[in-house]
């Protein structure tokens, strides 16, 4: 089985161009993504044929669970498709069918490098669709139903969380202190599996640096702490904008690199950042 290893801001993936082939993808993801006994990755990307888009994409986390959306994985899949001539390199729009719907990507060349921007869909603030089991009357509900400042006591700490979906569920916590000292390895699993979240949740802790910069660390559902998370960067940028902290264009600084997020306050969230092929190989099937 041929595979390609890719990474976007340190968020790394194993990609398999499956064609029409079938496999036990959850089991394969668990085996291939193991850091010391497999290839090592945050997730498995499976490219499939699509009747409605240029190609289909399924995303499996390192624990074998399937993710509805993945911004860095989406960009990495487009990078792979362009490198193999499966889609036009430039200019043009690439369409990808995901569990969260059809996603569009733009490819352009800037100063000799290929830039990939993906449209992540419009954020969803409906508690039932995120989903999150909130109590009526708790939190502040805006006109677009973003739940902000919702008090949650976890691991001996009370946090005011914001909830939204970028095709997958997110809980965002803002703090004023630098993030290096935040106990993400302890609190991340507790937030991910809290009873508020029937489908578990991605957890982001963020610090606003300026109106154009946010520092972020992410605990990804089904993976753990990752060097970057595309949908998580989008969730933080959207929540920060609606809370009045940042402008419509913001650089999200993650441990693995910087992702650019743009949102006009109503439509789709646009995500840009690096996507690189690391190596290719053959996995014994």
C-alpha positions as CSV (number, residue, x, y, z in Angstrom):
1,X,0.0,0.0,0.0
2,X,1.5,3.3,-1.1
3,X,1.3,6.2,1.3
4,X,2.4,9.8,1.5
5,X,3.4,11.7,4.7
6,X,2.4,15.3,4.8
7,X,2.3,18.1,7.3
8,X,0.7,21.5,7.7
9,X,2.2,23.7,10.4
10,X,3.4,20.5,12.2
11,X,-0.1,18.9,12.1
12,X,1.0,15.7,10.3
13,X,-0.9,13.1,8.3
14,X,-0.5,9.8,6.5
15,X,-2.4,10.0,3.1
16,X,-3.6,7.0,1.1
17,X,-5.0,7.5,-2.4
18,X,-7.5,4.7,-2.1
19,X,-9.2,4.9,-5.5
20,X,-12.1,2.5,-5.2
21,X,-10.4,0.3,-2.7
22,X,-11.9,-0.7,0.6
23,X,-10.1,-1.2,3.9
24,X,-10.7,-1.1,7.7
25,X,-9.7,2.5,7.8
26,X,-10.2,3.1,11.6
27,X,-8.0,0.1,12.4
28,X,-5.4,1.2,9.8
29,X,-5.3,4.7,11.2
30,X,-4.6,3.4,14.7
31,X,-1.7,1.2,13.4
32,X,-0.1,3.7,10.9
33,X,-0.4,6.7,13.2
34,X,1.5,5.2,16.2
35,X,4.5,7.4,16.8
36,X,7.1,4.8,17.7
37,X,5.6,1.6,16.1
38,X,4.1,2.9,12.9
39,X,4.7,5.8,10.6
40,X,3.6,8.3,13.1
41,X,0.9,11.0,12.5
42,X,-2.0,12.9,14.0
43,X,-4.4,11.3,11.5
44,X,-5.0,9.3,8.3
45,X,-6.3,11.0,5.2
46,X,-8.1,8.7,2.7
47,X,-8.7,10.1,-0.9
48,X,-11.7,8.6,-2.6
49,X,-13.6,9.1,-5.9
50,X,-16.4,11.6,-5.8
51,X,-19.3,12.2,-8.2
52,X,-19.9,15.7,-6.9
53,X,-16.3,17.1,-6.4
54,X,-12.8,16.7,-7.7
55,X,-12.2,14.0,-5.0
56,X,-13.6,12.8,-1.7
57,X,-11.8,12.9,1.6
58,X,-12.3,11.0,4.8
59,X,-10.3,11.9,7.9
60,X,-9.5,9.4,10.7
61,X,-7.9,10.5,14.0
62,X,-5.0,8.6,15.5
63,X,-7.4,6.7,17.8
64,X,-9.4,5.5,14.8
65,X,-12.4,7.9,15.2
66,X,-13.6,9.7,12.1
67,X,-13.5,13.5,12.0
68,X,-16.1,15.5,10.2
69,X,-13.7,18.3,9.3
70,X,-10.0,19.0,9.3
71,X,-8.5,22.2,7.9
72,X,-4.9,21.2,7.8
73,X,-5.8,17.8,6.4
74,X,-7.9,19.4,3.8
75,X,-5.0,21.6,2.7
76,X,-2.6,18.7,2.7
77,X,-5.0,16.6,0.6
78,X,-5.2,19.4,-2.0
79,X,-1.4,19.7,-1.9
80,X,-1.1,16.0,-2.7
81,X,-3.7,16.2,-5.4
82,X,-2.0,19.1,-7.1
83,X,1.4,17.4,-6.9
84,X,0.1,14.3,-8.6
85,X,-1.7,16.3,-11.3
86,X,-5.2,15.3,-10.1
87,X,-6.3,18.9,-10.0
88,X,-5.2,22.0,-11.7
89,X,-2.2,23.6,-9.9
90,X,-3.1,27.2,-10.8
91,X,-5.2,29.1,-11.1
92,X,-8.5,27.6,-10.1
93,X,-10.9,26.2,-7.6
94,X,-10.6,22.7,-6.2
95,X,-13.6,21.0,-4.7
96,X,-13.4,18.3,-2.0
97,X,-16.3,16.2,-0.7
98,X,-16.1,15.7,3.1
99,X,-18.5,14.6,5.8
100,X,-19.1,18.2,6.6
101,X,-20.0,19.0,2.9
102,X,-18.3,20.2,-0.2
103,X,-15.3,22.3,0.6
104,X,-13.5,24.6,-1.9
105,X,-9.8,25.4,-2.1
106,X,-8.0,28.1,-4.0
107,X,-4.4,27.5,-5.3
108,X,-2.2,30.4,-6.2
109,X,1.5,31.1,-6.5
110,X,3.1,33.7,-4.4
111,X,6.8,34.5,-4.6
112,X,7.5,31.1,-6.1
113,X,5.6,29.2,-3.4
114,X,2.2,27.6,-3.7
115,X,-0.5,29.0,-1.4
116,X,-3.5,26.9,-0.5
117,X,-6.6,28.5,0.9
118,X,-9.6,26.5,1.9
119,X,-13.1,27.6,2.7
120,X,-14.1,25.8,5.9
121,X,-17.9,26.6,5.7
122,X,-19.9,29.0,7.8
123,X,-19.5,28.6,11.6
124,X,-22.5,27.1,13.3
125,X,-23.7,28.4,16.7
126,X,-26.7,26.1,17.2
127,X,-26.1,24.2,20.5
128,X,-27.9,21.1,19.1
129,X,-25.8,21.0,16.0
130,X,-22.4,21.6,17.7
131,X,-23.5,19.6,19.7
132,X,-23.3,20.8,23.3
133,X,-25.7,20.1,26.1
134,X,-26.1,23.6,27.6
135,X,-28.7,24.6,30.2
136,X,-31.2,27.2,29.2
137,X,-30.4,30.6,30.5
138,X,-26.6,29.9,30.9
139,X,-24.0,31.9,29.0
140,X,-24.5,34.9,26.8
141,X,-26.5,34.3,23.7
142,X,-25.8,36.6,20.8
143,X,-28.0,37.2,17.8
144,X,-26.3,34.3,16.0
145,X,-26.6,32.1,19.0
146,X,-22.9,31.9,19.9
147,X,-22.6,30.7,23.5
148,X,-19.9,32.6,25.2
149,X,-18.7,32.8,28.8
150,X,-20.4,29.6,29.6
151,X,-19.1,28.5,33.0
152,X,-17.7,25.0,33.2
153,X,-15.9,23.6,36.3
154,X,-13.3,21.0,35.2
155,X,-10.3,19.6,37.1
156,X,-10.6,22.0,39.9
157,X,-10.7,25.0,37.6
158,X,-13.7,27.1,36.4
159,X,-13.4,28.1,32.8
160,X,-15.6,30.4,30.7
161,X,-15.9,28.6,27.4
162,X,-17.3,29.5,24.0
163,X,-18.9,26.8,21.9
164,X,-19.2,26.6,18.1
165,X,-18.9,24.2,15.2
166,X,-16.6,24.5,12.2
167,X,-18.0,21.3,10.7
168,X,-16.8,19.7,14.0
169,X,-17.3,20.7,17.6
170,X,-15.1,23.2,19.5
171,X,-14.8,24.7,22.9
172,X,-12.6,27.8,23.2
173,X,-11.1,29.2,26.4
174,X,-9.5,32.7,26.4
175,X,-6.9,33.6,29.1
176,X,-4.6,36.7,29.5
177,X,-1.5,34.7,30.7
178,X,1.0,33.1,28.3
179,X,-0.1,29.6,27.3
180,X,3.1,27.7,28.1
181,X,2.0,27.2,31.7
182,X,-1.5,26.0,30.9
183,X,-2.0,22.4,32.0
184,X,-3.4,21.2,28.7
185,X,-2.2,17.6,29.0
186,X,-4.3,17.3,32.2
187,X,-7.3,19.4,31.4
188,X,-7.6,18.6,27.7
189,X,-8.8,15.0,28.1
190,X,-11.3,16.1,30.8
191,X,-12.8,18.8,28.5
192,X,-12.8,16.5,25.5
193,X,-14.9,13.9,27.3
194,X,-17.0,16.1,29.5
195,X,-20.7,15.3,29.7
196,X,-21.5,18.5,28.0
197,X,-20.3,17.1,24.7
198,X,-22.1,14.0,23.4
199,X,-19.7,13.6,20.5
200,X,-16.6,14.8,22.5
201,X,-15.0,18.1,21.6
202,X,-11.9,19.8,20.3
203,X,-10.5,22.2,23.0
204,X,-8.6,25.3,22.3
205,X,-6.9,27.6,24.9
206,X,-6.1,31.0,23.4
207,X,-4.4,34.3,24.3
208,X,-5.1,37.5,22.3
209,X,-1.9,39.3,21.5
210,X,-3.3,42.0,19.3
211,X,-6.1,42.6,16.9
212,X,-4.2,40.7,14.3
213,X,-2.6,37.9,16.4
214,X,-3.7,35.2,18.7
215,X,-1.6,32.5,20.4
216,X,-3.3,29.1,20.6
217,X,-2.7,25.6,21.9
218,X,-5.1,22.8,20.9
219,X,-6.2,19.5,22.4
220,X,-7.7,17.6,19.4
221,X,-10.5,15.1,19.9
222,X,-9.2,11.6,19.3
223,X,-5.5,12.7,19.0
224,X,-4.3,14.8,22.0
225,X,-2.3,18.0,21.9
226,X,-1.1,18.7,18.3
227,X,1.3,21.3,16.9
228,X,-1.5,22.9,14.9
229,X,-5.2,22.5,14.1
230,X,-6.9,24.2,11.2
231,X,-10.5,24.0,12.3
232,X,-9.4,24.9,15.8
233,X,-7.6,28.0,14.5
234,X,-10.8,29.0,12.7
235,X,-12.9,28.4,15.8
236,X,-10.7,30.6,17.9
237,X,-10.6,33.4,15.3
238,X,-14.4,33.4,14.9
239,X,-15.0,33.4,18.7
240,X,-12.4,36.2,19.2
241,X,-13.9,38.3,16.5
242,X,-17.5,38.0,17.8
243,X,-16.2,38.9,21.3
244,X,-14.6,42.0,19.8
245,X,-11.0,41.0,20.4
246,X,-9.7,40.9,16.8
247,X,-10.3,42.1,13.3
248,X,-11.6,40.0,10.4
249,X,-8.1,38.8,9.3
250,X,-5.9,37.3,12.0
251,X,-2.7,35.3,12.3
252,X,-3.2,32.3,14.6
253,X,0.2,31.4,16.2
254,X,0.4,27.7,17.1
255,X,3.4,25.6,18.3
256,X,4.0,24.3,14.8
257,X,3.6,27.5,12.8
258,X,1.2,30.3,11.8
259,X,-2.2,29.9,10.1
260,X,-4.1,32.8,8.6
261,X,-7.8,33.0,9.2
262,X,-10.3,35.4,7.6
263,X,-14.0,35.7,8.3
264,X,-16.4,38.4,7.2
265,X,-18.7,37.9,10.1
266,X,-21.4,36.0,8.2
267,X,-20.1,33.6,5.5
268,X,-17.5,31.0,5.2
269,X,-14.3,31.0,7.2
270,X,-11.1,31.1,5.0
271,X,-8.0,29.2,6.2
272,X,-4.5,29.6,4.7
273,X,-1.2,28.1,5.7
274,X,1.6,25.7,4.8
275,X,1.1,22.2,3.5
276,X,4.2,20.1,2.6
277,X,4.9,16.6,1.4
278,X,7.4,15.0,3.8
279,X,8.1,11.6,2.2
280,X,6.5,8.7,0.5
281,X,6.7,5.0,1.2
282,X,5.1,1.6,1.1
283,X,3.1,0.1,4.0
284,X,2.9,-3.7,4.2
285,X,-0.8,-4.4,3.6
